[in-house]
Amino acid sequence: MSTYPLPQQEPQGAQESVALQAPAHEAHHAALGVDSKKIGMWLFIASDCMFFGALIGTYLIYAGKSTVGPYPQDLFDIPLTTVSTFILLMSSLAMAMAVHGAQHGDMKKLKRWLGLTILMGLTFLGFQVYEYSHFIAAGLTLSRNLFGTTFYVLTGTHGVHVALGVLWLTLLFITALRGDTKRVNPVNVEIAGLYWHFVDIVWIVVFAVVYLMADVAA
């Protein structure tokens, strides 16, 4: 009697890895060899760079022309803001590790580092809420002076970007917890990572211009 070899079943972990990487493999074969969603994100980042450039330029022009206080040097707590900045920068490292996990089909690593990125982003936002409450209590409102207007518009716009990023990453995290490897694929995680790194880089510029150069705006 002839026998036929039974098909070998791949381990569950290997199947999960292949499932996680397959959509990305297909996506990388888009026109021009670059995924269209990545192109869209780069175009968005380019336009947002110009937008933030305009906000920063406006701050530099008008923040130092306030005729009434409070002024930057009266309010800024540089050590505290440095801590929040460090946390946001470390979140970029955590996001890079999450992307690495996605690229190698390691869902456990992806979820661990993605969760840490979200936690760091929320911590940064917590620092910003605390700072705003302190400034408002000290008399700096949106309409108090030119410094207040330009400061809140610039840092508030960045804060909205961070909040949207946290929301995006949270949706990815929940999807990963559900085991949906089709949606949580390397390309989608990389695109979210591009956005998050962009938000972090923008904050470095804002921190340098607004906080470290406070005397210029005084």
Secondary structure as UniProt FT lines:
FT   HELIX           12..27
FT   TURN            28..29
FT   HELIX           31..33
FT   HELIX           36..62
FT   HELIX           63..65
FT   HELIX           72..75
FT   HELIX           78..103
FT   TURN            104..105
FT   HELIX           107..137
FT   TURN            138..139
FT   TURN            142..144
FT   HELIX           146..177
FT   TURN            178..179
FT   TURN            181..183
FT   HELIX           186..206
FT   HELIX           207..212
FT   TURN            213..217
//
